[in-house]
Amino acid sequence: MVISAYGFLQNLLRFIQTQSIAIPLVVFSVVPLGIHFGIVYSLVNKKSVDYKGAPMAASISI
């Protein structure tokens, strides 16, 4: 399932790049990055899982 979704995403990204449309690519890159940083910060600094929070956040964000 993930590989088929990735294949669809790559086709969509190539189409958008050929049309010289940059804003959706930036938004779809920055929003998940912000969500990932929020998850990492909350798991590492705010919860009691400490250093185990970083790998947990990586597995959640994927």
N, C-alpha and C positions, 0 to 999 in steps of 0.2 A: 504494500500500500504506500509506504513512504517513498519508494523508488519511483512509482508512477506519479506521485504528487511532485517529486523533485523534477522529473522529466517535463511535466506540464509547466512548472515554474521557470525552468530554463528556456523553454520555447517562448513563454510570455516575456521574459526579460530580454531575449534577443529581438523580439518584435518591437518592444518599446525602445530599445537602443537604436534600432535602424530608423525609427521615426524621430530620433533626437529629442525624446521627451525625457527629461532628467528628474523632474520633481517627484513623480511616483516612486522612482528608484531610491531617491534620498529618503522619502518618508518611510518606505517599506524596509529600509535599512536602519534608520534612526529609532523608530518606535520599538522594535524588538530589542535593540541595544539598551534603550532606557529601561525596558521591562526587566531585562536580564540584570542590569546593575541594581535595580530595586530589589530583586529577589536575592542577589548576592549580599547586598548590604543588610537586608533584614535577617537573613539566615546566619551571617557571620557575626554581626554586631548586636542585633536585638534579641535573638533567641539564645538558648543555652547550648546550642550544638557546636559553637566555637569554630575550630578549624575544619570540622567535618561539614560545615555549612557550604563551603565552596564547591566541593564535588557534588553535593546534593543539589545545589543551584544549577550546576552545569547539566545534570541529568534532568532537572525539571524544565530547563529552558530549551532543550533540544526538542 
